[in-house]
């Protein structure tokens, strides 16, 4: 049953994609007839419309949601609290914080790559 619904939804999706392609294909197949019958700019040959005004109208009919204008401003209501509660003060002086030295008492330096033995002594200044 789920497979049938998935095939149905995939088919509907393909129809929405193929719809404009069929309209454009039909326009180019019958462009001369559409230009003679439906072109709005017959009296203005300098525009070289060639029936594209009709194609534009047909594509708008297929997808009318593209013309929606969205506002530049978004209004969000601000919710202010009605009553304020007093925040209790917390005393942190009684809490004993553990330091790094207490946490790592048995630190063993087993790293060979630290390079501490390879550091040269600083140069000596000789007075002559």
C-alpha positions, -999 to +999 in steps of 0.1 A: +000+000+000+028+024+009+045+016-025+014+026-043+013+060-025+049+066-032+045+058-069+014+081-069+033+110-053+063+105-075+040+106-106+023+138-094+057+154-088+068+144-123+036+159-138+042+192-121+077+193-135+067+181-170+038+205-173+058+236-182+080+215-205+050+204-225+038+240-227+072+252-240+075+223-264+040+229-278+049+266-282+080+259-302+063+232-323+035+256-332+052+290-329+042+303-363+005+295-358+006+309-322+023+341-335-004+347-361-034+338-338-025+349-302+004+374-304-005+408-288+023+427-305+013+420-342+013+458-348+048+462-334+071+440-354+102+458-341+098+441-307+104+406-323+079+390-299+073+360-321+045+348-297+066+348-266+040+370-249+015+341-253+041+317-239+046+340-209+008+341-202+005+303-204+034+297-180+018+322-156-014+301-157+005+270-148+024+285-118+005+315-104+022+315-071+054+331-084+038+366-086+032+369-048+050+399-034+064+394+000+067+423+024+101+437+032+092+440+069+083+413+092+063+422+122+069+401+153+049+407+184+070+413+215+057+396+246+065+414+278+063+397+312+034+407+333+050+402+367+086+403+377+100+379+403+129+387+425+160+366+417+176+350+447+213+357+453+234+326+454+265+325+476+293+307+459+319+313+487+310+281+505+317+259+474+353+247+474+366+246+439+391+219+430+422+232+413+441+215+386+469+205+410+444+186+432+429+168+403+462+155+388+484+146+418+502+118+401+512+133+368+540+113+352+560+128+324+564+099+300+565+120+268+597+116+248+588+142+222+588+172+246+624+179+236+634+193+270+668+176+268+675+190+234+673+226+243+707+243+241+721+265+268+720+302+261+751+318+246+777+332+270+789+368+267+826+370+267+843+402+277+877+407+262 
